[in-house]
Amino acid sequence: QVQLVESGGGVVQAGGSLRLSCAASGRTFSTYAMGWFRQAPGKEREFVASISWGGGSRDYVDSVKGRFTISRDNAKNTLYLQMNSLKPEDTAVYYCAADPKITSPLRAGLRLVGEYDVWGQGTQVTVSS
């Protein structure tokens, strides 16, 4: 079973950038589709982006397309989320998650929270206006 630890959150002004990292333990990281989710106060957890085993397939929620980039380095057991042109509405706790149900190396993780079995503890991102 993989374990996940996020880092890289912080406070940034609107228009700024942050890069989140998700360090995974265990030797099976390269066989998991991975995703990033976020949860703002008083709101449900929502999908942000996902990536396939090898990184060739990616999916993004419309609100972050062109601003966020998901990537992974399987040799380092690490998932990333590069966030540019940040907006106040991006403020949330960001979580990485592993989806072991995806058995094809070509498929990005699904957008459903319930599809993911392993979650990190989250990292806070605050964007000031």
C-alpha positions in Angstrom: 0.0 0.0 0.0 1.4 3.4 -1.0 1.5 6.3 1.5 1.3 9.9 0.4 2.7 13.2 1.9 2.0 16.5 0.3 4.1 19.7 0.5 4.6 23.0 -1.1 1.5 24.9 -0.1 1.6 28.4 1.2 0.3 32.0 0.8 0.7 33.7 -2.5 -0.7 36.8 -4.2 -3.1 36.5 -7.1 -1.2 35.9 -10.3 1.6 34.1 -8.5 2.8 30.5 -8.7 3.3 27.5 -6.4 4.4 23.9 -7.0 2.9 21.2 -4.9 4.7 17.9 -4.4 3.3 14.6 -3.3 6.0 12.1 -2.0 4.9 8.5 -2.2 6.4 5.6 -0.2 6.3 2.0 -1.5 7.5 0.4 -4.7 4.2 0.4 -6.5 3.8 4.2 -7.1 4.6 3.8 -10.8 1.5 1.5 -11.2 -1.0 3.9 -9.7 -3.0 6.5 -11.6 -2.8 9.7 -9.5 -4.9 12.7 -8.9 -5.0 16.1 -7.2 -8.1 17.3 -5.4 -9.0 20.4 -3.4 -11.4 21.3 -0.7 -12.4 24.9 0.2 -14.0 25.8 3.5 -17.7 24.8 3.5 -17.4 23.0 0.1 -17.1 19.5 -1.1 -13.8 18.0 -2.2 -13.4 18.5 -5.9 -11.3 17.1 -8.7 -8.4 19.2 -10.0 -6.2 17.0 -12.2 -5.2 13.4 -12.8 -2.4 11.5 -14.6 -1.8 8.0 -15.9 0.9 5.6 -14.7 3.6 6.9 -17.1 2.4 10.4 -17.4 1.2 10.3 -21.0 -2.5 10.9 -20.2 -3.7 13.8 -18.2 -7.0 15.3 -17.3 -7.9 18.7 -15.8 -11.0 20.4 -14.5 -11.9 23.3 -16.8 -11.3 26.0 -14.2 -7.5 25.1 -14.1 -6.8 24.3 -17.7 -4.0 26.3 -19.1 -2.9 27.4 -15.6 -2.1 24.1 -13.8 0.1 21.2 -14.9 0.2 17.8 -13.3 3.3 15.7 -13.7 5.1 12.8 -12.1 8.6 11.4 -11.7 8.3 7.7 -11.1 12.1 7.4 -10.4 11.6 9.7 -7.4 8.2 8.4 -6.4 6.8 12.0 -6.6 3.7 13.6 -8.1 3.7 17.4 -8.8 1.1 20.1 -9.4 2.6 23.3 -11.0 0.1 26.1 -10.4 0.5 29.4 -12.3 -1.7 32.5 -12.5 -3.3 31.7 -9.2 -6.6 33.2 -8.3 -8.3 33.7 -4.9 -10.8 31.0 -5.9 -8.0 28.5 -6.0 -7.7 28.8 -2.2 -8.2 25.4 -0.6 -6.5 22.4 1.0 -5.0 20.4 -1.8 -4.8 16.6 -1.6 -3.0 14.0 -3.7 -4.6 10.6 -4.1 -3.8 7.2 -5.7 -6.3 5.3 -7.8 -5.4 1.6 -7.7 -8.5 0.7 -9.8 -7.0 2.0 -13.0 -5.4 -1.1 -14.5 -4.4 0.5 -17.9 -1.1 2.4 -18.0 -2.7 4.7 -20.6 -5.7 6.0 -18.5 -5.6 9.0 -16.3 -7.3 8.8 -12.9 -11.0 9.3 -12.8 -12.7 12.5 -11.5 -14.6 10.8 -8.7 -13.4 11.1 -5.1 -14.7 7.6 -4.3 -12.4 6.1 -6.9 -9.3 6.9 -4.9 -8.3 4.6 -2.1 -5.2 6.4 -0.7 -5.0 10.0 0.3 -2.4 12.4 1.7 -3.0 14.7 4.6 -3.4 17.8 2.5 -1.5 21.1 2.1 -3.0 24.5 2.4 -2.9 26.9 -0.5 -4.1 30.5 0.1 -4.2 33.1 -2.7 -4.7 36.7 -1.6 -6.3 39.3 -3.8 
